[in-house]
Amino acid sequence: MSQHHQPRKASLAEAEAGPGISPDRERYSRQMLFAPIGEEGQAKPLKSRVAIVGMGALGTVLANHMVRAGVGYVKLIDRDFVEMSNLQRQMLYDEDDARGSSPKAEAATARLREANSGVTVEPVVADLNPLNAEELLAGHDLILDGTDNFTVRFLINDVSQKLRIPWIYGGAVSSRGVSLTVIPDETPCLRRLFGQPPERGTTETCDTAGVIGPIIHTVASHQAAEALKLLVGAEERLNRRMVHWDLWYNQFAAVDVSKSRKSDCPCCGEHRFEYLDSIQEEETIQTLCGRNSVQITPVRPSPISLQTWAEKLRPLGTLEQNPFLLKLRSPEDLTLVLFPDGRMVVQGTDDPVLAKSLYSRYIGM
């Protein structure tokens, strides 16, 4: 028989799963062979909706796991764009993304759709804030924390408790990391354990301590494992402890917080959602981790025309533009990055006063 007429040799996955296997069964066959998931468990993530807040280091690992594991719908929420310094640890991006200042949510979505065309990945280029958090996170089965900002985490915590959506906290800096699974009405929430976000300047950040790639994968993989347990219905296997790692100094700790839930917690006890209900009276000004940059978000973001602003700003300095952002190299030798929702990132300074002054001078709103 000629090679052209030889029957196709079955793949190992097909041989294990039997004749007539569908492409999806082959794709997820190794996951289904894991007895605690099985075929019945695998069907559940395919019907699930997961939101990931932050598409930096943790977020890229989380998104990769969720999409490849077969979560049916994954929303990627991120305000930022790719820079060369991201590539050391943010695994979904490449040099072309950095050169083109691609929004992280868009660049990640393109890679993930290539990895699994059978799931829906939705990019949202936005800053999660009290005005949009409930709308963006409602209707999901799980929220995953890929942020580097405690105020945003407390906002996620409020939405989680209000809408009864589980979420999984994760953080990493230097060689250290931490993760915690929060289940409304069952576990203590983040506010119960931390009280309030740490004061600005009191904790280490990427700016001050750096970060190594392996701790990112350690934390995010733990988050992803907890996510799979929730999504397949194996809640009895959830880790009810707050887990800490230091990979460089070979330290590990797991603190049992299961009995820490108290009725007087403002959030999970008294159901007061102060971060979600806060009223912003002026622009939000935020120093960005590891960036020597300051972000300014107007009190009520509204769409602007990047083309119109390009015409206004062109005489003031060197201008770069793509469909998602506008970059101006200002006379002060700083880079101003303007987004369609009115946000601006001032690169080259960590001085919020200077950043706000430039925002007022060039944007005036």
C-alpha positions as CSV (number, residue, x, y, z in Angstrom):
1,M,0.0,0.0,0.0
2,S,1.4,3.4,-0.9
3,Q,2.1,5.9,1.8
4,H,-0.7,8.1,0.5
5,H,-3.3,5.4,1.2
6,Q,-2.0,4.3,4.6
7,P,-4.5,4.9,7.4
8,R,-3.6,7.7,9.8
9,K,-2.0,6.4,13.0
10,A,-4.0,7.2,16.1
11,S,-2.5,9.6,18.6
12,L,-1.7,8.3,22.0
13,A,-4.5,10.4,23.4
14,E,-7.0,8.8,20.9
15,A,-5.7,5.4,21.8
16,E,-6.2,6.0,25.5
17,A,-9.7,7.5,25.1
18,G,-11.0,5.1,22.4
19,P,-12.2,5.5,18.8
20,G,-14.1,8.5,17.6
21,I,-12.4,10.9,20.0
22,S,-13.3,14.6,19.5
23,P,-10.5,17.2,19.2
24,D,-11.5,18.6,22.6
25,R,-11.2,15.2,24.2
26,E,-7.8,14.8,22.7
27,R,-6.8,18.3,23.8
28,Y,-7.9,17.7,27.4
29,S,-7.1,14.0,27.6
30,R,-4.2,14.3,30.0
31,Q,-6.2,16.5,32.3
32,M,-9.2,14.0,32.2
33,L,-6.8,11.1,33.0
34,F,-6.1,12.9,36.3
35,A,-8.6,10.9,38.4
36,P,-9.8,13.9,40.6
37,I,-10.9,15.7,37.5
38,G,-11.9,13.0,35.1
39,E,-14.3,13.5,32.2
40,E,-17.2,14.7,34.4
41,G,-15.0,17.3,36.0
42,Q,-13.5,18.5,32.7
43,A,-17.0,19.4,31.5
44,K,-17.4,22.0,34.2
45,P,-14.6,24.4,33.4
46,L,-15.8,24.5,29.8
47,K,-19.0,26.1,31.1
48,S,-17.3,28.5,33.5
49,R,-16.5,32.2,33.3
50,V,-13.3,33.5,34.9
51,A,-12.1,37.1,35.2
52,I,-8.4,37.9,35.6
53,V,-7.5,41.3,37.0
54,G,-4.0,42.3,35.9
55,M,-2.1,40.9,33.0
56,G,1.4,41.4,34.3
57,A,3.6,38.6,35.6
58,L,1.0,36.7,37.7
59,G,-1.8,37.4,35.2
60,T,0.0,36.0,32.2
61,V,0.7,32.7,34.0
62,L,-2.9,32.5,35.3
63,A,-4.4,33.2,31.9
64,N,-2.2,30.6,30.2
65,H,-3.3,28.0,32.7
66,M,-7.0,28.9,32.5
67,V,-7.2,29.0,28.7
68,R,-5.1,25.8,28.2
69,A,-7.1,24.0,30.9
70,G,-10.3,24.7,29.0
71,V,-12.1,27.4,30.9
72,G,-14.9,28.4,28.5
73,Y,-14.8,32.2,28.9
74,V,-11.8,34.2,30.3
75,K,-11.9,38.0,30.6
76,L,-8.5,39.7,30.8
77,I,-8.6,43.2,32.5
78,D,-5.5,45.3,32.4
79,R,-4.8,49.1,32.0
80,D,-1.2,48.7,30.9
81,F,1.0,48.2,27.8
82,V,4.0,46.0,27.2
83,E,7.5,47.3,27.8
84,M,10.9,45.7,27.5
85,S,11.4,45.3,31.2
86,N,8.3,43.1,31.3
87,L,9.8,40.4,29.2
88,Q,11.9,38.9,32.0
89,R,8.8,37.5,33.7
90,Q,5.6,38.2,31.7
91,M,5.6,35.1,29.6
92,L,2.9,35.8,27.0
93,Y,4.7,38.9,25.5
94,D,7.6,39.3,23.1
95,E,9.9,42.1,21.8
96,D,7.4,43.1,19.1
97,D,4.8,43.7,21.7
98,A,7.2,45.9,23.6
99,R,8.4,47.8,20.6
100,G,4.8,48.4,19.5
101,S,3.6,49.3,23.1
102,S,0.8,46.8,22.7
103,P,-1.8,46.8,25.4
104,K,-1.2,43.7,27.6
105,A,-4.8,42.5,27.5
106,E,-4.8,42.7,23.7
107,A,-1.4,41.1,23.2
108,A,-2.2,38.3,25.7
109,T,-5.5,37.6,24.0
110,A,-3.8,37.1,20.6
111,R,-1.4,34.6,22.0
112,L,-4.1,32.7,24.0
113,R,-6.5,32.4,21.1
114,E,-3.6,30.8,19.1
115,A,-3.2,28.3,22.0
116,N,-6.9,27.4,22.3
117,S,-9.4,28.6,19.7
118,G,-12.1,26.6,21.4
119,V,-12.6,29.0,24.3
120,T,-13.6,32.7,24.4
121,V,-11.0,35.2,25.6
122,E,-12.1,38.8,26.0
123,P,-9.6,41.6,26.5
124,V,-10.6,44.7,28.5
125,V,-8.1,47.6,28.3
126,A,-9.2,49.4,31.4
127,D,-8.2,50.4,35.0
128,L,-10.4,48.5,37.5
129,N,-11.9,51.2,39.8
130,P,-15.0,51.7,42.0
131,L,-16.9,53.0,39.0
132,N,-16.5,50.0,36.8
133,A,-15.5,47.1,39.1
134,E,-18.9,45.6,39.7
135,E,-19.9,45.8,36.1
136,L,-16.7,44.2,34.8
137,L,-16.6,41.4,37.4
138,A,-20.3,40.5,37.7
139,G,-21.4,37.2,36.1
140,H,-18.2,35.3,36.6
141,D,-17.7,32.1,38.6
142,L,-14.3,33.1,39.8
143,I,-12.0,36.2,40.0
144,L,-8.2,35.7,39.9
145,D,-5.8,38.4,41.2
146,G,-2.9,39.3,38.9
147,T,-2.5,42.8,40.2
148,D,0.4,44.5,42.0
149,N,-1.8,46.9,44.0
150,F,-3.5,46.4,47.4
151,T,-6.2,49.0,46.8
152,V,-7.4,47.2,43.7
153,R,-7.3,43.9,45.7
154,F,-9.5,45.4,48.4
155,L,-11.8,46.5,45.7
156,I,-11.9,43.0,44.3
157,N,-12.6,41.7,47.8
158,D,-15.6,44.0,48.1
159,V,-17.0,42.9,44.8
160,S,-16.4,39.2,45.7
161,Q,-18.3,39.6,49.0
162,K,-21.1,41.6,47.5
163,L,-21.7,39.4,44.5
164,R,-20.7,36.1,46.3
165,I,-18.0,35.4,43.8
166,P,-14.9,33.4,45.0
167,W,-11.5,35.0,44.3
168,I,-7.9,34.0,44.7
169,Y,-5.4,36.5,46.0
170,G,-1.7,36.3,44.9
171,G,1.3,38.5,45.3
172,A,5.0,38.3,44.6
173,V,8.0,40.6,45.0
174,S,11.7,39.8,45.3
175,S,11.9,36.0,45.8
176,R,8.8,36.0,48.1
177,G,5.2,35.2,47.3
178,V,1.8,34.6,49.0
179,S,-1.6,33.2,48.0
180,L,-5.0,32.9,49.6
181,T,-8.3,31.6,48.4
182,V,-11.3,33.6,49.5
183,I,-14.8,32.0,49.5
184,P,-17.7,34.3,50.5
185,D,-19.7,33.1,53.5
186,E,-17.0,30.4,54.2
187,T,-13.5,31.9,54.7
188,P,-12.3,35.2,56.1
189,C,-11.9,37.9,53.4
190,L,-8.8,39.9,52.7
191,R,-10.0,42.8,54.7
192,R,-10.6,40.6,57.8
193,L,-6.9,39.4,57.6
194,F,-5.2,42.6,56.5
195,G,-7.4,45.4,57.9
196,Q,-6.6,47.9,55.3
197,P,-4.1,48.4,52.4
198,P,-0.5,49.2,53.7
199,E,0.5,52.8,53.6
200,R,2.2,54.0,50.5
201,G,6.0,53.4,50.8
202,T,5.8,51.0,53.7
203,T,6.1,47.8,51.6
204,E,8.7,46.5,49.2
205,T,7.7,46.7,45.5
206,C,9.3,45.8,42.2
207,D,10.9,49.3,42.2
208,T,12.7,48.7,45.5
209,A,13.3,44.9,45.7
210,G,13.0,43.6,42.1
211,V,11.5,40.2,41.4
212,I,12.7,36.9,40.0
213,G,10.6,34.9,37.5
214,P,10.3,31.6,39.4
215,I,8.4,33.1,42.3
216,I,5.8,34.4,39.8
217,H,5.2,30.8,38.5
218,T,5.1,29.4,42.0
219,V,2.4,31.8,43.2
220,A,0.4,31.8,40.0
221,S,0.5,28.0,39.6
222,H,-0.8,27.7,43.2
223,Q,-3.6,30.1,42.4
224,A,-4.4,28.2,39.2
225,A,-4.5,24.8,41.0
226,E,-7.0,26.3,43.5
227,A,-9.0,27.7,40.6
228,L,-9.2,24.3,39.0
229,K,-10.4,22.8,42.3
230,L,-13.2,25.3,42.5
231,L,-14.2,25.1,38.8
232,V,-14.4,21.2,38.8
233,G,-16.4,21.2,42.0
234,A,-13.6,19.8,44.3
235,E,-14.1,22.4,47.1
236,E,-13.2,19.9,49.8
237,R,-9.6,20.0,48.4
238,L,-9.2,23.7,48.7
239,N,-6.3,25.0,50.7
240,R,-7.8,26.9,53.6
241,R,-4.4,28.4,54.6
242,M,-2.5,31.5,53.6
243,V,0.6,30.1,51.9
244,H,4.0,31.9,51.8
245,W,7.1,31.1,49.9
246,D,10.7,32.5,49.7
247,L,12.4,30.6,46.9
248,W,15.8,32.1,47.4
249,Y,16.1,31.5,51.1
250,N,14.3,28.2,51.0
251,Q,11.4,29.2,53.3
252,F,7.8,28.0,53.2
253,A,4.9,28.6,55.6
254,A,1.2,27.9,55.6
255,V,-0.9,29.8,58.1
256,D,-4.3,28.4,59.0
257,V,-6.8,31.2,58.7
258,S,-9.9,29.1,58.4
259,K,-11.1,30.1,61.9
260,S,-10.3,33.8,61.5
261,R,-13.7,34.8,60.1
262,K,-15.4,37.3,62.5
263,S,-18.8,38.9,62.4
264,D,-17.4,42.4,63.0
265,C,-15.3,42.5,59.8
266,P,-16.6,45.5,57.9
267,C,-16.7,43.6,54.7
268,C,-17.4,39.9,55.1
269,G,-19.1,40.3,58.5
270,E,-21.1,43.6,58.2
271,H,-21.3,43.7,54.4
272,R,-20.1,47.3,54.1
273,F,-18.3,47.7,50.9
274,E,-16.3,50.8,51.5
275,Y,-13.8,50.4,48.7
276,L,-16.5,49.7,46.1
277,D,-18.7,52.5,47.3
278,S,-16.0,55.1,47.7
279,I,-16.6,58.4,45.9
280,Q,-13.6,59.7,44.1
281,E,-13.5,63.5,44.4
282,E,-10.4,64.0,42.2
283,E,-8.1,62.1,39.9
284,T,-6.6,58.8,41.1
285,I,-2.9,59.1,41.2
286,Q,-0.9,55.9,41.4
287,T,2.8,55.1,41.3
288,L,3.3,52.0,39.1
289,C,5.4,49.1,40.4
290,G,8.7,48.7,38.7
291,R,8.1,51.4,36.1
292,N,9.4,54.8,37.4
293,S,6.0,55.9,36.2
294,V,2.8,57.5,37.6
295,Q,-0.7,56.8,36.4
296,I,-3.5,59.4,36.5
297,T,-7.1,58.3,36.1
298,P,-9.8,61.0,35.9
299,V,-12.6,60.8,38.4
300,R,-15.1,59.8,35.7
301,P,-13.3,58.3,32.7
302,S,-14.9,59.0,29.4
303,P,-13.9,58.1,25.8
304,I,-11.5,60.5,24.0
305,S,-10.4,60.6,20.4
306,L,-6.7,59.7,20.2
307,Q,-6.6,61.1,16.7
308,T,-7.9,64.5,17.9
309,W,-5.4,64.6,20.7
310,A,-2.6,63.6,18.4
311,E,-3.3,66.7,16.3
312,K,-3.2,68.8,19.4
313,L,-0.1,67.4,20.9
314,R,2.0,66.9,17.8
315,P,3.6,70.4,18.0
316,L,4.8,69.7,21.5
317,G,7.2,66.8,21.0
318,T,7.9,63.4,19.3
319,L,4.6,61.5,18.9
320,E,3.9,57.8,18.5
321,Q,0.5,56.3,18.1
322,N,-1.3,53.0,17.7
323,P,-5.0,52.1,17.9
324,F,-4.8,51.8,21.7
325,L,-2.6,54.6,23.0
326,L,-0.7,57.8,22.2
327,K,2.8,58.5,23.3
328,L,4.3,62.0,23.6
329,R,8.0,62.7,24.4
330,S,7.5,66.0,26.3
331,P,9.8,69.0,26.5
332,E,10.5,67.9,30.1
333,D,12.2,64.8,28.7
334,L,9.4,62.6,30.0
335,T,7.0,60.3,28.1
336,L,3.3,60.9,28.4
337,V,1.1,57.9,27.4
338,L,-2.6,58.8,26.8
339,F,-5.3,56.1,26.6
340,P,-8.7,56.3,25.0
341,D,-10.5,56.3,28.4
342,G,-8.6,59.5,29.4
343,R,-6.0,57.9,31.6
344,M,-2.4,59.0,31.3
345,V,0.8,57.4,32.4
346,V,3.8,59.7,32.9
347,Q,7.0,57.8,32.4
348,G,10.3,58.9,33.8
349,T,9.2,60.1,37.2
350,D,7.7,58.7,40.4
351,D,6.7,62.2,41.6
352,P,2.8,62.3,41.8
353,V,2.9,66.1,42.0
354,L,4.9,66.5,38.8
355,A,2.8,63.9,37.1
356,K,-0.5,65.7,38.0
357,S,1.0,69.0,36.9
358,L,1.9,67.6,33.5
359,Y,-1.6,66.0,33.2
360,S,-3.2,69.3,33.9
361,R,-0.9,71.2,31.5
362,Y,-1.3,68.9,28.5
363,I,-4.7,67.4,29.0
364,G,-6.4,69.9,31.1
365,M,-9.3,67.8,32.4
